[in-house]
Amino acid sequence: MGQTKIGDVSFWYADIGLPYPRACLAGDATADVALIGAGYTGLWAAYYLKRANPGLDVLVIEKDFAGFGASGRNGGWLSGGFAWNHRRYLEGSSEHAVRAMVEAMGGTVDEVIRVAGAEGIEADIQRTDELLVATNPAQLARMRAEIAERRHWGEEERVHEIGAEELSGRIHIPGALGAMVVGNVARIQPAKLVRGLARAVDRLGVRLVEGTAVIGYEKGLVTTDRGLVRAPVILRCTEGFTAGLPGHGREWLPLNSAQIVTEPLPREVWDRIGWEGQEIVGDMANAYCYCQRTREGRIAVGGRGVPYRFGSALDVNGAPDAETIRRLEAILRRHFPAAAGARIDHAWCGVLGVPRDWCATVGLDPATGLGWAGGYVGVGVSTANLAGRTLADLVLGRDSDLVHLPWVNRRVKAWEGEPFRWLGVQGMYALLSAADRREARPGAGPSRLAALGNWLTGRS
């Protein structure tokens, strides 16, 4: 039995190897557009900018290597999902505009797959369905409310319910009462996608520098540890790492998420589990999980674990704590008991960006040339593509449908200072976990503790 590898960025990089580092910034430089951060958002924005205007001088500045953050650590769900509160976007907007945003999000799945095909990006892409499973009556009630909500906002053709018998024909999860099925999603290997995207922007002539830390930025100027970059347009694409930039410590909270992955499972185990459709799988628990069956027949299981570190601190090279690993192993045993004896080959973690109202934004201030995108709250694989296209249209001054979506130029208040935000997030997840324990009791309905927990941080 081998030991579990801890951290080392993620399993996805253990699968393909860490990238060969690109050169750092070689002193002072200029550009037409400078992007801070070489994750999905920055790379997609650079890609669409260069595609639209090959003569544009685009520079992407990355502290570590392209895809070091959530882009190379996530659960591999290309979902096109709208994970935010529809009614918050309705403030100052219209139902038509919110539905347009839902539709645009759904279209990201086809767009990412289209570009991957055009650019020769092999990322273990498997078109499939998303299954969100209910394992008790409270979860079933929450699932049905979610289906009704999503149908109201335009996903009538995409979302439906299946019962326990139909679900068991697709995947066996003990105690499952049914599931919400979301169509037109895909499973991916996220590090392969971000590495392929980085190579694509290289080929287009984007300058991508790594090992270059941004110390600060302002109108027309990015200050790094390797030199100054002058550019009329500067786009911040740092998502969960935003709190590390001077002056942005309370803008988006870096919420921790972690995963484990098993060894490849033998055929007899898969015969007991099913899962031949390779759906992306989660549950309707308040403290939910996210899972995938990988290319080589492993199970990857993700969840929040220890959700937030005091002072917006980050992990060290993706290393989770022992308690988080224990919780994820418990989810594996509960949902996939046939795999309970499997070796855990790797455990890792990363951060995602959370705005104070839990709703993503993208924007550009024409007066300063400063733009941003992020706050994806865990659905960044698909959302970053829409954000990148929107940033490109904003920079290029296009009057497209994208620049009129209700998340564009939307500002929210900052998070509270410490210790209040730490107490709020810890309290929220403690209440969500307590709600799940109560709802697991025979005959229990939805727990009010979940609503109280979400209220603590403005999640709902």
Buried (B, 14 or more C-beta within 10 A) or exposed (E): EEEBBBBBBBBBBBBEEEBEEBEBBEEEBEBBBBBBBBBBBBBBBBBBBBBBBEEBBBBBBBBBBBBBBBBBBBBBBBBBBBBBBBEBBBEEBEBEBBBBBBBBBBBBBEBBBEBBEEBEBEBBBBBBBBBBBBBBBBBBBBBBEBBEBBBEBBBEEBBBBBEBEEBEEBBBBEEBBBBBBBBBBBBBBBBBBBBBBBBBBBEBEBBBBBBBBBEEBEEBEBBBEBBBBEBBBBBBBBBBBBBBBEEBBBBBBBBBBBBBBBBBBEEEBBEEBBBEBBBBBBBBBBBBBBBBBBBEBBBBBBBBBBBBBEEBEBBEBBBBBEEBBEBBBEBBBBBBBBBEEBEBBBBBBBBBBBBBBBBBBBBBEEEEBBBBBBBBBBBBBBBBBBBBBBBBBBBBEEEBBBBBBBBBBBEBEBBBEEEEBBBBBBBBBBBBBBBBEBBBEEEBEBBEBBBBBBEBBBBE
